[in-house]
Amino acid sequence: MYIKRAAVIGSGTMGADIAYVIASAGIPVIVKDVQPEALNKASEHVADLFQGRVARGRMTPDDARQRQQLIRFATTDDALEDVSLAIEAVSEKMALKKQVFQELDRVLPPLAIIASNTSALSITELASVTGRPDRVAGFHFFFPAHMMKLIEVISGRETSRETVSTLRQFAEEIRKIPVSVKECPGFVVNRILMASMAEVLRFQYETGISYQEIDQAITKAGLAPMGPFVLGDALGLDVALEVARTLTEAYGNRFKPGRQLEELVEQGHLGLKAKKGFYSY
Ligand SMILES: NC(=O)c1ccc[n+]([C@@H]2O[C@H](COP(=O)([O-])OP(=O)(O)OC[C@H]3O[C@@H](n4cnc5c(N)ncnc54)[C@H](O)[C@@H]3O)[C@@H](O)[C@H]2O)c1
């Protein structure tokens, strides 16, 4: 199946970037959020990204305007009637995602695919609330979606081969590299990333070494382009906490989030998006 029009549900850290990636490839996309402020922020973010491309000489102003116009922002489901793929990118909560999946199942055309950008939750469980489990899959972008090439295409128990093949083709169309992954909590990348994050948090707590010193040690050693605390703030500490909880439930205490992560989230220090996390911005 060819994806002529897509939708992104949830216009936060990931949703806005995903919409930009899709529109950049010339595919019309509707972005839906329940919060008008989130849509305004997403619209500004997308405009900044296009302007950046123009400023770097990667796109003409005309091209940028045309691509930007492919994105429509909405707070209702009206515009979703003729999309063939919806990518859900709402907060990492199973109950909320199930509610969104039920709603999408009701409003989307019968042949449309519903994909989730979830970091760790079960695709099979999400699919179970729809009448089209064969057309449900994970389509997991990495942060920041406009730069990171990889997309994990995750099959649930009932995901059809055709759905996987359509999503792999779509990933290539939007200039990403798909990797097919069988379902397991955290899939491939987050299972590995979150194991290291848990160890880094334990290490910091036990030694009292500052976030900055640890971040510098990791980047100076060339282990990663940014340190774990800078990365955590950029991803969103609420998202990191939810993922750590899912993985702890699935694999045990090796993924247990440290008390400091829980305290930061309780205090509303969610990272870059709240201007305060491990660091202040
Ligand atoms: N942040 C990351 O680095 C990252 C990376 C990869 C995957 N993910 C996954 O992507 C998803 C979104 O994460 P995020 O960091 O963008 O979250 P976020 O908190 O930044 O944004 C979530 C958005 O969803 C909106 N929303 C809530 N309920 C909604 C509803 N019923 N309908 C429409 N919109 C609704 C919120 O208003 C908010 O704008 C999560 O599943 C997360 O695990 C996040």
The ligand as a Gaussian input file, in Angstrom:
#p B3LYP/6-31G(d) Opt

LIG

0 1
 N       11.030000      12.009000      23.850000
 C       11.777000      11.146000      23.201000
 O       12.980000      11.294000      23.083000
 C       11.153000       9.949000      22.540000
 C       11.913000       9.204000      21.625000
 C       11.323000       8.134000      20.960000
 C       10.002000       7.797000      21.242000
 N        9.307000       8.523000      22.155000
 C        7.896000       8.148000      22.401000
 O        7.067000       9.053000      21.675000
 C        5.838000       9.256000      22.383000
 C        5.669000      10.757000      22.635000
 O        6.743000      11.214000      23.419000
 P        7.078000      12.777000      23.523000
 O        8.390000      12.876000      24.201000
 O        6.868000      13.435000      22.205000
 O        5.919000      13.233000      24.545000
 P        5.459000      14.734000      24.899000
 O        5.020000      14.659000      26.318000
 O        6.498000      15.711000      24.511000
 O        4.193000      14.963000      23.931000
 C        3.013000      14.224000      24.043000
 C        1.911000      15.036000      23.362000
 O        0.730000      14.225000      23.302000
 C       -0.379000      15.083000      23.442000
 N       -1.570000      14.301000      23.801000
 C       -1.922000      13.776000      25.006000
 N       -3.102000      13.132000      24.894000
 C       -3.498000      13.237000      23.598000
 C       -4.629000      12.774000      22.873000
 N       -5.583000      12.054000      23.450000
 N       -4.710000      13.066000      21.555000
 C       -3.738000      13.796000      20.943000
 N       -2.645000      14.272000      21.590000
 C       -2.530000      13.992000      22.894000
 C        0.059000      16.056000      24.527000
 O       -0.746000      17.233000      24.526000
 C        1.508000      16.312000      24.122000
 O        1.609000      17.436000      23.245000
 C        5.940000       8.415000      23.660000
 O        5.338000       7.192000      23.452000
 C        7.441000       8.257000      23.851000
 O        7.783000       7.103000      24.569000
 C        9.831000       9.613000      22.796000

